[in-house]
Amino acid sequence: MNSTTGRAEVIRARDDAGNMDKLAHSVLDDVLYNVLSDLLMKTHRDEKTAKAKTAAIRVEKLASDASDSSTPDSKADVRVETMRARGAGGQHVNKTESAIRITHMPTGVVVSMQDHRSQQRNREDAWKVLRSRIASQRVEQREAEAARLRSSVLDQSQITRGDKIRTYNYGQDRCTDHRAAVDVHNLPDVLEGGDTLDRVMQAARDCLVDGEIRALVAEEEAKARTAASK
């Protein structure tokens, strides 16, 4: 089942056992796409040992191409398979071949979808996820090349893809945006989308704009040095 709220569309994805192991959230707004990157850190008590444990949720951004230019150029590039859905969902999912698996042969990207009773709905959602993943790979390749050009200029201590983006500390009632180096309290207001969250989002936007400007300047300087050395 898909649901749309404001400028975002939720696409749920389950594993073969019917468990919710991933959640794809299609963001239809450039500003939201740039800001909504998180690593959620939540501390809870283990029932058996009474020790505090920390759980992390990773949020990955996948680029979307509205022009569908990331659609595979040839049908030979993909393999589409239909199968019976497995897991919870009643008798219907086990009696009809409503599940879809699409494999993009050149990249090895595989997308499986069995959330809907309709094979067509599963096919449409599977294609959405496939296009996003292929587009994301291409964006990452371009970013890697740009990073190579400016790596000699930018401070190597900057945040990289593997670093934490945002931490929600429930014990201290605190939200930290590591990119903008901003700490705010009143965590319930943050999670409910209140004014405190707006402060965090604005700080993140300012940080992103500043980073993009620095990156562009560094890239131009790197290109100029390369041209001068020839």
Secondary structure per residue as TSV (DSSP state, phi and psi in degrees):
chain	resnum	aa	ss	phi	psi
A	1	M	-	360.0	135.5
A	2	N	E	-104.5	147.2
A	3	S	E	-137.1	142.7
A	4	T	E	-117.1	129.9
A	5	T	E	-131.8	114.5
A	6	G	T	62.6	-117.4
A	7	R	T	-110.1	31.1
A	8	A	E	-141.2	146.8
A	9	E	E	-123.2	131.5
A	10	V	E	-95.9	127.6
A	11	I	E	-121.5	114.4
A	12	R	E	-87.3	143.6
A	13	A	E	-132.1	129.4
A	14	R	-	-113.5	157.6
A	15	D	-	-84.0	-176.6
A	16	D	T	-63.3	-23.7
A	17	A	T	-88.5	0.8
A	18	G	S	86.1	9.6
A	19	N	-	-86.5	151.1
A	20	M	-	-85.3	88.2
A	21	D	-	-97.5	-14.5
A	22	K	E	-143.4	155.5
A	23	L	E	-138.1	117.2
A	24	A	E	-95.2	125.0
A	25	H	E	-120.8	107.1
A	26	S	E	-83.2	114.3
A	27	V	E	-95.9	127.0
A	28	L	-	-102.6	24.5
A	29	D	-	-140.3	128.2
A	30	D	H	-61.6	-41.1
A	31	V	H	-65.8	-45.4
A	32	L	H	-61.4	-40.4
A	33	Y	H	-59.7	-40.9
A	34	N	H	-72.3	-30.3
A	35	V	H	-91.5	-34.9
A	36	L	-	-81.2	72.2
A	37	S	-	-126.8	125.2
A	38	D	-	-140.8	154.9
A	39	L	E	-126.1	107.0
A	40	L	E	-86.3	118.0
A	41	M	E	-108.4	118.0
A	42	K	E	-126.1	126.8
A	43	T	E	-98.2	132.4
A	44	H	E	-138.6	168.3
A	45	R	E	-95.8	130.4
A	46	D	-	-73.5	128.7
A	47	E	T	-64.6	-31.1
A	48	K	T	-84.9	-44.2
A	49	T	T	-100.2	-13.9
A	50	A	-	64.1	15.4
A	51	K	-	-91.7	151.0
A	52	A	E	-76.5	134.5
A	53	K	E	-126.7	148.5
A	54	T	E	-112.0	129.1
A	55	A	E	-109.9	144.3
A	56	A	E	-123.9	142.2
A	57	I	E	-121.0	123.2
A	58	R	E	-93.9	135.9
A	59	V	-	-114.7	119.5
A	60	E	-	-106.4	141.9
A	61	K	-	-99.8	128.4
A	62	L	-	-114.7	127.1
A	63	A	-	-70.0	145.2
A	64	S	-	-118.8	140.9
A	65	D	-	-114.6	105.4
A	66	A	T	-64.4	-23.8
A	67	S	T	-83.5	-2.4
A	68	D	-	62.8	22.3
A	69	S	T	-70.0	-13.8
A	70	S	T	-86.7	2.8
A	71	T	S	-67.4	133.8
A	72	P	-	-51.4	136.9
A	73	D	S	-68.4	-29.4
A	74	S	S	-132.7	147.5
A	75	K	G	-63.4	-22.4
A	76	A	G	-69.2	-15.3
A	77	D	G	-75.8	-18.0
A	78	V	E	-127.2	153.2
A	79	R	E	-122.4	122.0
A	80	V	E	-109.1	125.6
A	81	E	E	-123.3	142.2
A	82	T	E	-111.5	149.3
A	83	M	E	-159.5	168.4
A	84	R	-	-77.3	134.8
A	85	A	-	-67.7	148.8
A	86	R	-	-120.8	159.0
A	87	G	S	97.8	-163.3
A	88	A	S	-67.4	154.5
A	89	G	S	142.3	2.4
A	90	G	-	91.6	-177.3
A	91	Q	H	-69.1	-30.5
A	92	H	H	-57.9	-43.6
A	93	V	H	-65.2	-24.4
A	94	N	H	-91.7	-10.5
A	95	K	H	-104.8	-16.3
A	96	T	S	-120.6	148.4
A	97	E	-	-86.0	70.6
A	98	S	-	-94.1	-15.9
A	99	A	E	-78.8	147.6
A	100	I	E	-127.4	138.3
A	101	R	E	-129.5	124.3
A	102	I	E	-117.0	129.0
A	103	T	E	-116.7	123.9
A	104	H	E	-90.7	106.9
A	105	M	T	-61.6	-44.5
A	106	P	T	-61.3	-34.6
A	107	T	T	-105.2	-16.4
A	108	G	T	79.4	9.0
A	109	V	E	-70.6	128.8
A	110	V	E	-121.9	131.0
A	111	V	E	-125.9	126.7
A	112	S	E	-115.7	140.2
A	113	M	E	-142.8	126.9
A	114	Q	-	-143.9	25.9
A	115	D	-	-71.9	-27.0
A	116	H	S	-109.9	157.8
A	117	R	S	-74.1	-25.6
A	118	S	-	-88.2	126.5
A	119	Q	H	-62.2	-37.1
A	120	Q	H	-62.5	-42.4
A	121	R	H	-63.7	-42.8
A	122	N	H	-63.0	-39.0
A	123	R	H	-64.4	-44.9
A	124	E	H	-61.7	-45.2
A	125	D	H	-67.6	-37.1
A	126	A	H	-62.8	-40.8
A	127	W	H	-66.0	-37.6
A	128	K	H	-59.6	-47.8
A	129	V	H	-66.1	-40.4
A	130	L	H	-62.0	-47.4
A	131	R	H	-60.2	-41.2
A	132	S	H	-63.3	-42.2
A	133	R	H	-68.1	-39.3
A	134	I	H	-66.5	-44.6
A	135	A	H	-61.5	-38.6
A	136	S	H	-64.1	-40.0
A	137	Q	H	-61.0	-42.4
A	138	R	H	-66.8	-39.6
A	139	V	H	-62.9	-43.5
A	140	E	H	-62.9	-37.1
A	141	Q	H	-64.3	-42.4
A	142	R	H	-66.5	-40.6
A	143	E	H	-65.4	-36.8
A	144	A	H	-64.5	-39.3
A	145	E	H	-67.7	-41.1
A	146	A	H	-65.3	-39.2
A	147	A	H	-64.3	-35.5
A	148	R	H	-63.3	-38.2
A	149	L	H	-68.7	-35.8
A	150	R	H	-102.3	2.3
A	151	S	T	-62.6	-28.3
A	152	S	T	-78.9	-9.0
A	153	V	T	-107.3	-44.7
A	154	L	S	-74.4	149.0
A	155	D	-	-63.0	125.0
A	156	Q	T	-69.4	-8.7
A	157	S	T	-84.4	1.1
A	158	Q	S	-65.7	162.4
A	159	I	-	-65.6	135.7
A	160	T	-	-111.5	178.2
A	161	R	T	-60.1	-31.8
A	162	G	T	-82.1	-5.4
A	163	D	S	-83.3	162.9
A	164	K	-	-68.1	142.7
A	165	I	-	-100.2	-53.8
A	166	R	E	-144.3	140.3
A	167	T	E	-123.2	133.4
A	168	Y	E	-108.5	109.5
A	169	N	E	-100.0	100.5
A	170	Y	T	-68.3	-35.9
A	171	G	T	-64.4	-34.4
A	172	Q	T	-102.2	5.4
A	173	D	T	53.2	48.0
A	174	R	E	-136.8	142.1
A	175	C	E	-119.1	129.1
A	176	T	E	-120.0	125.9
A	177	D	E	-99.5	111.6
A	178	H	T	-74.3	-24.2
A	179	R	T	-68.8	-47.3
A	180	A	T	-91.3	-3.5
A	181	A	T	55.7	48.3
A	182	V	E	-117.4	132.5
A	183	D	E	-115.9	131.6
A	184	V	E	-132.6	152.7
A	185	H	E	-109.9	-177.3
A	186	N	-	72.6	60.1
A	187	L	H	-58.3	-39.2
A	188	P	H	-56.7	-37.9
A	189	D	H	-68.1	-34.5
A	190	V	H	-63.4	-48.7
A	191	L	H	-69.6	-23.6
A	192	E	T	-91.2	2.4
A	193	G	T	77.1	31.5
A	194	G	-	-85.1	-164.7
A	195	D	H	-62.2	-32.1
A	196	T	H	-64.5	-39.7
A	197	L	H	-64.5	-38.1
A	198	D	H	-58.5	-38.2
A	199	R	H	-63.2	-42.7
A	200	V	H	-64.4	-45.2
A	201	M	H	-63.2	-41.1
A	202	Q	H	-65.8	-41.1
A	203	A	H	-62.8	-39.7
A	204	A	H	-66.0	-41.6
A	205	R	H	-61.7	-45.4
A	206	D	H	-60.3	-40.5
A	207	C	H	-65.8	-41.4
A	208	L	H	-64.1	-43.1
A	209	V	H	-62.6	-45.6
A	210	D	H	-61.1	-41.3
A	211	G	H	-65.6	-38.9
A	212	E	H	-65.4	-39.6
A	213	I	H	-63.8	-45.9
A	214	R	H	-62.0	-39.9
A	215	A	H	-65.3	-41.9
A	216	L	H	-64.1	-43.2
A	217	V	H	-62.3	-44.6
A	218	A	H	-63.9	-38.9
A	219	E	H	-65.5	-41.9
A	220	E	H	-65.1	-39.0
A	221	E	H	-64.9	-40.4
A	222	A	H	-64.8	-41.5
A	223	K	H	-63.9	-40.2
A	224	A	H	-64.0	-41.4
A	225	R	H	-66.2	-39.3
A	226	T	H	-63.5	-42.8
A	227	A	H	-66.4	-37.3
A	228	A	H	-70.0	-26.7
A	229	S	H	-81.4	-11.9
A	230	K	-	-82.6	360.0
